[in-house]
Structures are given as structure tokens and as C-alpha cells.
């Protein structure tokens, strides 16, 4: 079944390169082709997740050979893709949100020009994120990270007829390039020290010989990935980039890019590569510090925004804080039940936030599509003219605040619980962050359901191609909220245990070597 792994990359990559030919058939053909390709990719990701979840095994695919090990040598010399439960879960998350965003784009982007480039970039963006989720090689990881990043820069500035998009794209590219430089330098140091970039073999060598160079490399990698995730104090690019992008892309940026290229990569490297050769408690507390600052600043800044998409972007900064808090406690309390619960909470909240924030940005897109504005001061009473869209916002906002019985409650509860058991002060910080988050979304809620302003009187619901993706995400939020502990026990906790089990990650590639 590990034969499915290459198709996870091949399908969207082939789809992207075939778009110029498909585009000759007309505008509608481009959108239909992108929906078809992302649907196929979602099917492959679902099959891969099912296989890994049911078997409990780590699947390994070697590019160009049957084994990653060289002939007559006990170490790997080939690029490997290594998929455990966490990687499979996040690949499924990427494929699902991308499919929904492309489906939404078929109507949302229909008045734009250059759609051939748009859909090609979206598929390339998906390739990059999926590659990061499944790779077991640091060089391969960096290549996919750059593929993801370059596609993101271009998509933020896609509507280049406005200064906002161009400025945000340039700022995003500058910060992203700086972050990539840190990451590349960290990878170079590891290769110079250990002579390999296979993550499993690196983990074995770092455990046997944890040098100062390895710790410097971890610092560079962590710094670059915190940049990519939008953590405070390097978060301002996010507040500009996400509002400037088309809303379908904002959904992918906030829902996927800052997680896969930021927090997921940080957790993967910290646990699967470095955990046996570093002081996990020290690294964990450093991440906890950034997490606390991020969740307070992000949520507090969201309260004072009048631009709806900018509010959602700052909210994403705050939610990254919760995810980092779970990762930090998972490292600081490594090997304990508390650490495992915190890590499960971080994984759970990553998936939940991807769905919730994608929904909220699609709602913002529907409002902009209907009214041409994202200024909250001009949107009073819009619920009377756009009831379905407003209902979708209500569900998304309630979920992100953490109200039961929606999906956000369970993941936040795991983070609160583990924080309180590890250090009550951290739980208090998390609750304060939630108070700011609640204030921000209640303000939008009162705007949506207030007295109608003159601007909204001509508003109307978008077409089915935009409503259906929003309702799919609403259904996902409600269904996941109805079975939170089953999902936690059967998926999230096993994924956390898999991430902690560095021995299994190493032996899946090296075997008895």
C-alpha cells in the first residue's frame, strides 16, 4: 500500500503541468480540471490515512530503489518518504482543505483573469505541503518547503492590480526568504557534521553523538520555522499577507501553510530527529515562551481590527500560540502522560483550526463577493440578507472560541488540561488568550446580526459553488464536535504517541542497521 505515497505528489504535480493544455478548452475546463485533480488527491490521501491508521505501521517509500540502504553499507543513501499516522493525518487535512478551496474558487474567482496560472499555483502549493508531510529526508523537505513558499508568495500577490496585494506579497517573500535562509543553514550544518540528510539516520547519529553544532542547527531550524508559522514577534507579515490574498487562498494560508510549513515541521524535527540528543525540557520551555506571547498578542490584536480578514489573520496568530503551547509542553514533559495529552491537543487543534479558519475566510470571501467590502463598520445587519453565510460564520466563530459541542472545544480542552497539570500559570495564560478571542468574535457577531446598514441592503447570498464548500466545512465542524473524545482516543493520541516514538521512526528506515 506504500505504492500510494508517490501518487500523493504525482497527481497534483501532473495536474499543474497539464493545466496549460487543459486551459485550451476554455475557462470552465480549468476549474473543472483543478477540482478533478484535487478530488483524486483527496482520495489518495484518504486511502493512505486509512492504511496507516488501520495497520499502525510506518510506511516507507524509497525513490528509485526498493531499499533506502546502499549496497553493502548499513546506512541510507537514497531519498525516502516516510509516512506515520501524523504525516498521513496532515496529508489528509491538506488534501481536504485544498479540495474545498478549489471548489469554492470555481465561482469566487470567475471574474478574475489568469486563472490558468491561479489553479496551477494552487496545485503546486498543494504539492509542496503534501511533500513536507510525507518526506523523510531534510534535503527533500527543504525543496518542498521552497515549492510551497514560492507558490504562496505568488498567490498572495495574484491580484496585482492593487497595491495591497503587491506590498503584502513582497513583504511575505522577504520574511519567508529570511526564514528559508535560517532553515537552509541549519540543514547545511547537520550535513557537514553528520554526512547525511535522511531524518531517521540523523536521529540515530544525533542520539549517539549530540554535538554543539547539532544544537546550533536546531536553533536555526526552529527560528526559521517560527518565522514561517507566524509566531510573535515575527508575525506582522501574516497580518498583511492573509488579508491581501484572494479569500480561497487566505483559507489555505491560515488553514494549512503556517501549520505544515511551520508548526508541523517544527514538531517533526524536534521529536523525530532531535529529541534523543537534546534537553527536551529546555527546548520545550523556549517554545512555551513564544507560545504564550503569541497567543496573547495575536488574540488581543484581533479585538481592535475593523478589517474582517485582518481580524481573522491576527486570530490565526493567536491560534498558532495554542498549537505551540501544546508542542512546547509535549517537549518539556516528554515521555509523560501530561506531555502526550498536550501533544495530542496540539495535533487536534491543528486539524480543527484548519477547518475552522478555512470556513471563516470563505465566509469573508462571500461577504466581499456580495458587497465589495471587508470593513466591519459597513457590514451591520448582513445576516438578514445573507443568512446562510452568517450561519456559517456563527458556527465557525463558536468553534474557534471553543464552545461545545463543536470541534474546537475538545482540542482546546486538551491544551487547557495539560497546561493546568504541567504549570497552572500556563493554563491561566491560555484562558486569557481565549477571552480576547471571544471578545473579537462577539464583536463581529454583533455586527452581522445588528441593525442593517444602508450598504448591506443590496447584498445577497453567493451561488451554490461558494455555499456548498462552506456548508461542507460547517458539517465537518459539527460532526467532529459530536464525537470529540472518540476522535481524540482513536486518532489524535495515537498520532502523538507515534511522534514521540523516535525508535519506531528510525527503525522503519534503518531496520536492524
N, C-alpha and C positions, 0 to 999 in steps of 0.2 A: 504493500500500500504506500510505501515511501516514494513510489513512482508518481504519486500525485504532486509531490513537492515542486518539481520543476514547472508543472503546468500552472502553478500559482503565479509564477513570474512570466512564463511564456505567453499566457492568454492576454493579459493587459499590454504586454510589450508588443506582441504581434498586432493587437488591436490598434495601438497608437501608430505604428508604422504603416498600417493598411489604410488609415483614415484619408490620406490624400487621394487614394484610388476610389475609396467608397464615396468621398465627397463629390466626385464627378456625377454621381446620381442625384445630387441636389441637397438642399439644406436639411430636409427631413431625414434623409438617409444617414447623415452624420449622427444626429441624435439617436436614431434607432440603432445604429451600429454600436455606439457607446453604451447604450442600455443593454444590448445583447452581450457585449463583451464583459461588462461589469456583472451581469447576471450569471454568466458562465464562471467568472472568477469567484463569485459568491458561492456557487455550487461546489466548486473545487475546495474552497476554504471550509465549507460546512462538512464535506466528506473527510477532509484531513482532520478537522477537530473531532469528529465522531470516532475516527480510528484511534487517535491518540487518547481520547477520554476513555473509550471502552477498553483499550489494551493496557493503559497505564504505562506504556513504553515511550522511550525517546527515539524518534525516527531520525536516521542519518542518511543523507544523500550525498554522494561524492561526485563532483563534476569530472567527467571523463574517465572514470575508473570504478571498479567495484569496491575498492577499499581506500580509505584516506592514507593508509600507511605506505611508505615507499618499499620497493622490492629489497628485501634483506635488511631493512632498517626498522627499528621499533618506534618510529615517530612519524607523524603525518607530514606529507609534502604536497598535498592537494587541497583545493578549496572544498569545504564541506558546508552543507546546510543541515542544521541540527534543530529539530522541532520537538520541544517538550510541550506539556499541557499549556504552559503560559504563552509560549510562542504561537501555538495553534489557536488559543483563545483570542489573542490580539490580532492574528491574521484574519480571523472570522469577523472581529469588530471592524477592522479596516475595510474589508470587502463589503460588509453590510452598509456602513455609513456612506461609502463611495457609491454604491448602487443607488441608494436613496437620493443622494445629492445629484447624480446624473439624471435620474428620473425627474427630479424637480427642475433641473436645468432645461429640460425639453420645452417648457413653457416660459420659465423665468428669463432665459437668455435668447428667446426667439427674435427679439428686436435688435440684438447686437450683431455686429459684423465680425468676421474672423473666427467663426465657430469651429472651423476645421482645426485651427490652432488651439482653441479653447479645449475641445474634447481630447485632442492629442496630449496636451499638457496635463489634463486631469488623469488620463490613463498612465502617463509617465510618473505622475505623483503617486499613484497607487502602486506602481512597480517599486518605487523607492521605499515606500512604507512596508510593503509586504516583504521585501528583501531584508530590511532591518529586523523584522520579526522572526525570520527563519534562519538567518545566517549564523554560522559557527566559526567565522573567520574575520579577524579585525580589518584586514585589507578590504574584503568584500563588504563589510559593514560600512567602511568609510565611503566606498564607491556608491552604495545605495543611499547613504546619508546625503551625499552631494547631489545625486539624482533627485531625491526628494526636495532638497533645499532649492536647487535651481528652478525646478518646476514651480515651487511655492513663490519665489521671487517674481517670476513671470506672471503668475496668476493674480498676485496682489496688484500688479500694475497693468492688468489686462485692459481695463477701461482707461486707456492712455489719453483720452480726450479731456480728462480732469487732472488738475494739479494734485489733488488729494491722493489719487492712485499712484502717480509717478513718484511723489515725495515719499509715500509710505513704502513703495517697492524699493527705492534706493536706500532708505534707512534700514529696512529689513535685510537687504543684501549686504550692507556694510556690517551690521551687527552679526549676521549669520556667517559672513566670511571670517570675521574675527574669531567667532566660536569654532568654526571649522579648523582654523589655524591651530588653536589650542589642542583640539582633538587629534589632528594630524601629528603634531609634535609629540603628544603622548604616545601615539602608536609607534612613531619612529624610535622613541626611547626604549619602548618594550622590545622592538625588533632588534635594536642594537645590543640590548642586554641579553636577550634570550635566544635570538636567532630564529624565531617562529612567530607567526601571527594566528595560528589555529588556537581558538579560545580555550578548548579543552586542554590542549598541551601546555598552553601558557599557565593555566590554573595549576597544573601539576608542577611546573617548574617554579612558579612563584611560591607555592606551598613549601617546596624543598629549599628554595634559596630566595627569601624575601628581601631583596636589596633596597637601598635608599632610592636608586633610580626608579624602581617599580613604584615606590610611594609618590615620587615626583610625577611620574606618568599618570598615576591615579588622580592626583590633584589637577593636572592639566585636563584630563578627560572629564572629570566631574565639573570643573569650571566651564568647559565648553558646552557640556550637556545642560547645565543650569541656565546658561545663555539661551540655548535652544528651547528650553521648556518655558521661558518667560518668567523665571523666578526673580523676585526683588533682590538686588537693586538693578538688575538688567532686564527690566520688564517693559520699558517705555515703547520699544519697537512694536510690541504686541498690541498695545492700545491704539497705535496708528494703523498697523497693517491689517488687522482683522476687520475694522470698520470700513476701510477703503476697498477691500476686495468685494467682488460680487458675493451676495449672501450665500449662494451654494458653496462657494469656496471658503467663506468665513466658517461655515459649518464644518468643513473638513479641517481647516487650520486649527480651530479651537477644539473640535471633537477628536482629531486624530494626530495632526502633525506635532503639536507640542508634547503629546504623550509618547508616541512611537519614537520620535527623534529626540526626546528629552528624558522624561521620567522612566520609560520602559528601558531605554538604553542604559541609563544610569543604574537602575536596579539590576539589569542583566550583567553588567560589568562588575558591579560591586559584589554581587552574590556569587555569580557563576565563575568569575575569573580571579577576583582578588580576596575573597573572604577568608581563605585559608592562610593568607600570608600577611594580613594587616590586623591592626587593632580595630575590630568592627565597632566597638563601643565608642572610640574616639571619632571615627568617620561618621557613625550614626548621629552623634551629638552635633557635629558640624552641620549635617543635613537638617537636623531638627531646628537648629538656629535659623537657617534660611527659610525653613518651612513656616515657622511662627511669624517671622517678619512678613513673608509673602501672603499668608492667609489673612493677616490683619490689614496690611496696606491695600491689597487687591480688593477686598470686600468693602473697605472704608472708602476707597476711591470710586467704587461703583455707585455709592449713595449719592454723590454730588453731580453725576453726569446728567446732561439733558439730551445727549445723542444716544438713542436706544442701542445701536450697535456698539458704541463705545462703552456703554454700561455693561453690555454682555461680555465685551472683551476684558474689562477690568474684573468682572466676575470670574472669568476663566483664570486670571492670575490668582485670585483667591482660592479657587478650587484646586489649582496646582499645589497650593500650600498644604491642603489636606492630604493630597497624594504623597507629597514629600514627607509629611509628618509620619504617615504610615510606613514609608520606606525607611526613614530615619530610626524610628522605634524598632522596626524589624532588624536593623543592623545593630543598634545599641543593645537590644535584648536578644541577640542572635542565639538560636538554639533553645529558647524558652517558649512556653505556650503564649505568653504575652506578645513576644516578638512575632510569632506565627499569626496570631489574630490581627495584629497591626498590619502585617504584610498582606494578609487576605483582604483587609479593609481597603488598603491602597489599590490592590488589583481590582476589587469590586467597584470602588469609586471611579477608577479609570474607565471602566466599561460603562458605568451608569452615566458619568459626566459626558462621555462621547455621545450618548443617545440624547441626554437632556439638552446639552448645549447645541447640538446639531438642530434639534427641534426649535429652540429659541431663535437661532439665526435664520432658519427657514421662515419662521413667523415674521421676523423683521423684514425679510425679503418680500413676503406677501404684502406687508404694510407699505413698503417703499414702492412695490409694483403697482399698488392701487392708488396711492396718494402722492408719491414722488417726494416724500419727506421722511426723515427718521428723527425729527425733533419732537421730543415728548411734549413740549408745550403746545404743539399743534395737533396732537392726537387724542385729545379728550373726547370720550364717548364713542370711540371707534367700535366698541363691542356691539353697538346697536346696528351698525352697518356691516360688520364682519364677524358674525357670531361664531362661526366655526374656527376661524383663525384665532379669535380671542379665547375660545375654549382650549385650543391647543396651547396658547400661551399660559393659561391658568394651570394646566396640567404640568407643563414644563417648569414653571416658576415654583409650584408647590413641591415638585420633586427635588429641585435643586436646593430648596430651603431645607428639605429633609422631613417633610410631613408624611406620616403613614396614611394610607397603605401604598405609597408609591415607592419606586425603586431606590431613590436617594436616601430614604430613611435607613435601610439596612446597612448600607456601606458606611454612612456617617456614624451609625451606632457602633459599628465595629471599631472605628477610629476613636470615637469618644471613650468606649470601654477600655481599649488597650492603653490609651493615653492616661486615663484615670488610674489604672493599675500600675503603670510604669512611673508616672510622675503627675500628681493631681494638678500641678500648675499648668502642664501642657493641655490637660482637658479644659481648664478654665480659658486658656487662650483660644482653643478650638471653638468653644461656646461663644466667646466674644466675637470671633470671626463670623459665626453663624448669625449673630444678632445684627451685624452690619449687613450681611447678605439678605436677611429677612427685610430690613428697612429698605434696601434698594429695590427689591422686587415688589414689595407692597406699594411703593410709590408708583411703579409702572402699572400695577393692578388698578389703583385708584384712577389713574389716567385713562386706562382702557375702559373702565366701567363708570366713568364720571359723566357729567353733563356734556352732550355733544357740542363740539365747536363747529364753527362755520366751515372749516377746512374739511371735516370728515363727512359732510352731508352728501357728497357725491361719491363716496367710497363704495366699493362692492367687493365681494369675495373673488379671489382669483379662480382660474379654471381648475378642472379636476386634476390635471397633470401636476399642479402645485399642491392641491389639497390632499391628494392621496398619499404622497410621501410624508406629509405632516401627520396624517392620521395613522400611518404605519408606525411612526415613532411614538405617537401617543399610546397606541396599543402595546408597543414594547415596554413602555414605562409602566403601564397599568399591570400587564401580565407579570413582569418581573417583580412588581411590588406586591402581588398576591402570593408569590412563592419565594419570599426573600431568603428564608433560612435553608430551604431545600437547595437553592442555588449556591448559597454560601457553603454548605456542608459538602455538596457533591462536585462543585466546580472550583470555587474561589480558595477554599482551604487546601484542597489537593494541589492547586496551582502554586500556592505559597510554599507548600512542603516540597514540591518539585524544584522551585527556585532555590530553596535552602540546601537541597541535596546536591552539593557540588561533586560528591563522589560518583553519583549516577551520571551526571553531566559529562564528567571526564571519561568514565569507563565506556559510555555509549560510543565514543570515537576511538579511544585507545584500546578498548577491550582489555586483554591481560598484559598489554605492553607496559 
